[in-house]
Amino acid sequence: MKEFTTAEIAKFDGRKGQPAYVAYKGTVYDVSGSGMWGEGDHGGFHQAGADLTVEHDDAPHDVLVVDFPVVGTLV
């Protein structure tokens, strides 16, 4: 499994044809296939290419929403 740094994951922001990756609790997910992450933006609140662990704790949904393909880990 690939290991990503925060600088590396930032390149996967879902813009200009890039995949959209987000990290949560050390796991990196590919959210590119989700209609909720168009152009790497999630409802104007979150941008792909980031560690969303803290932000997700304040989300109006539970952790089960993080049901996307795992592409690696955040180191």
Backbone bond lengths (Angstrom), bond angles and torsions (degrees), N, CA, C in turn:
res aa  C-N    CA-C-N  psi(-1)  N-CA   C-N-CA  omega(-1)  CA-C   N-CA-C  phi
1 M - - - 1.441 - - 1.531 108.19 -
2 K 1.323 115.71 140.11 1.459 121.06 -177.58 1.519 110.58 -73.50
3 E 1.333 115.29 143.25 1.456 121.42 173.70 1.527 107.74 -105.28
4 F 1.327 116.13 133.67 1.455 122.95 -179.30 1.521 110.01 -116.80
5 T 1.325 116.17 141.89 1.459 120.83 167.46 1.526 106.67 -91.93
6 T 1.309 117.62 169.02 1.463 119.57 178.06 1.532 110.46 -63.80
7 A 1.320 117.73 -33.04 1.472 120.72 177.41 1.528 110.85 -66.93
8 E 1.324 117.31 -38.29 1.462 120.59 179.90 1.525 111.66 -70.09
9 I 1.318 116.94 -43.54 1.463 119.44 -178.78 1.530 110.72 -65.54
10 A 1.322 118.13 -28.69 1.465 121.79 -179.78 1.529 112.08 -60.74
11 K 1.323 117.54 -24.32 1.472 121.56 178.96 1.526 111.90 -71.30
12 F 1.322 117.23 -19.95 1.462 122.51 -177.13 1.530 109.47 -100.69
13 D 1.334 114.45 66.12 1.462 120.51 -174.13 1.530 113.80 -97.42
14 G 1.335 117.68 2.79 1.456 121.05 177.97 1.519 114.39 79.96
15 R 1.309 117.64 3.80 1.467 121.75 -179.49 1.523 110.54 -99.47
16 K 1.319 115.16 153.75 1.468 122.30 175.26 1.530 112.50 50.81
17 G 1.332 115.83 41.85 1.458 120.88 176.20 1.516 115.99 82.77
18 Q 1.324 118.12 -1.04 1.463 121.11 178.02 1.531 109.92 -74.96
19 P 1.330 117.58 148.64 1.472 119.43 172.00 1.533 109.46 -63.39
20 A 1.313 116.42 159.78 1.464 122.16 178.18 1.526 108.47 -108.42
21 Y 1.338 116.46 111.57 1.456 122.15 178.47 1.522 109.18 -115.15
22 V 1.317 115.58 143.95 1.460 121.54 172.05 1.524 108.33 -134.38
23 A 1.308 115.25 150.89 1.466 120.55 176.66 1.521 108.78 -107.85
24 Y 1.327 114.68 145.24 1.456 121.65 175.49 1.519 107.90 -147.37
25 K 1.340 115.83 119.74 1.460 122.97 179.68 1.527 112.32 49.50
26 G 1.347 115.73 43.97 1.458 121.16 174.19 1.512 116.12 86.62
27 T 1.322 117.91 -4.79 1.461 121.89 178.61 1.524 108.67 -107.56
28 V 1.333 116.66 138.18 1.465 121.89 179.37 1.520 108.40 -103.81
29 Y 1.336 115.40 127.19 1.461 122.99 -177.58 1.525 110.67 -114.23
30 D 1.332 115.84 148.14 1.454 122.13 174.19 1.524 107.51 -97.66
31 V 1.338 116.60 109.30 1.463 121.48 -178.90 1.531 111.43 -101.67
32 S 1.326 116.74 11.80 1.463 122.40 -176.10 1.529 113.21 -55.63
33 G 1.306 117.86 -35.91 1.457 121.59 -175.70 1.516 114.78 -81.21
34 S 1.309 117.82 -1.82 1.455 121.32 -177.05 1.525 111.69 -91.23
35 G 1.314 116.61 131.24 1.455 121.19 174.90 1.518 112.74 -65.89
36 M 1.316 116.65 -14.89 1.470 121.05 178.43 1.528 112.16 -82.01
37 W 1.338 116.94 -3.63 1.462 121.63 -177.83 1.530 111.41 -125.20
38 G 1.326 118.47 40.28 1.457 122.18 179.87 1.520 112.40 -58.60
39 E 1.320 116.52 129.95 1.471 122.68 -177.42 1.529 111.92 54.46
40 G 1.335 115.98 25.91 1.459 120.87 176.88 1.516 114.73 78.86
41 D 1.333 116.80 8.44 1.463 121.39 -178.73 1.525 109.34 -108.69
42 H 1.322 116.32 133.48 1.464 121.20 179.65 1.525 109.01 -110.63
43 G 1.311 115.61 92.08 1.461 121.23 175.45 1.515 115.59 62.32
44 G 1.326 117.51 21.32 1.457 120.21 -178.75 1.523 113.78 76.76
45 F 1.324 116.69 4.23 1.459 120.78 -177.78 1.525 113.33 -104.88
46 H 1.338 117.06 -34.15 1.459 121.36 -175.09 1.519 109.80 -134.32
47 Q 1.316 115.66 145.30 1.458 121.89 176.75 1.524 108.21 -115.39
48 A 1.334 115.83 135.48 1.461 120.16 175.63 1.526 109.52 -62.39
49 G 1.322 115.29 161.94 1.450 121.22 -178.68 1.515 112.09 92.65
50 A 1.330 116.12 18.62 1.467 120.16 -175.49 1.524 111.30 -139.02
51 D 1.324 113.82 163.88 1.460 121.60 172.01 1.523 106.76 -86.56
52 L 1.309 117.20 113.25 1.462 121.86 -175.63 1.524 113.34 -102.75
53 T 1.313 117.14 20.21 1.465 120.55 -177.60 1.523 111.61 -55.44
54 V 1.312 117.89 -52.71 1.467 121.24 -177.21 1.525 110.42 -67.65
55 E 1.348 116.95 -44.89 1.454 120.30 -179.23 1.526 111.91 -62.42
56 H 1.325 117.00 -37.99 1.463 119.90 -177.98 1.523 111.58 -65.93
57 D 1.310 117.25 -30.41 1.462 119.81 179.17 1.529 111.42 -62.77
58 D 1.341 117.08 -22.77 1.468 121.57 178.46 1.528 112.71 -98.63
59 A 1.332 117.20 3.64 1.471 121.24 -176.32 1.535 111.02 -70.78
60 P 1.345 116.54 153.44 1.458 120.15 -179.63 1.532 112.85 -82.79
61 H 1.320 116.87 19.99 1.459 121.73 177.44 1.519 108.32 -138.93
62 D 1.317 117.14 169.51 1.461 119.16 -175.92 1.526 111.78 -95.50
63 V 1.307 115.74 178.08 1.455 122.76 -175.32 1.524 113.05 -63.66
64 L 1.308 118.65 -21.87 1.461 120.99 -178.69 1.525 112.22 -63.25
65 V 1.324 117.76 -15.91 1.461 121.20 176.92 1.520 110.32 -66.88
66 V 1.328 117.43 -21.58 1.461 121.45 -179.32 1.534 108.51 -80.31
67 D 1.305 115.30 64.90 1.459 122.28 -178.33 1.529 108.83 -117.42
68 F 1.338 115.02 65.89 1.460 123.13 -178.35 1.519 108.95 -124.80
69 P 1.325 117.55 162.48 1.475 119.65 178.46 1.528 111.65 -58.38
70 V 1.305 116.20 133.79 1.467 122.27 176.16 1.519 108.11 -84.37
71 V 1.344 116.02 129.24 1.466 120.39 -179.65 1.523 112.55 -114.43
72 G 1.326 117.46 -7.97 1.455 118.63 178.29 1.520 112.64 168.03
73 T 1.322 113.93 -162.93 1.455 121.16 178.88 1.520 109.12 -127.15
74 L 1.323 114.91 154.91 1.459 121.89 178.39 1.523 108.24 -98.06
75 V 1.319 115.36 127.07 1.468 119.44 -179.54 1.508 110.85 -116.64
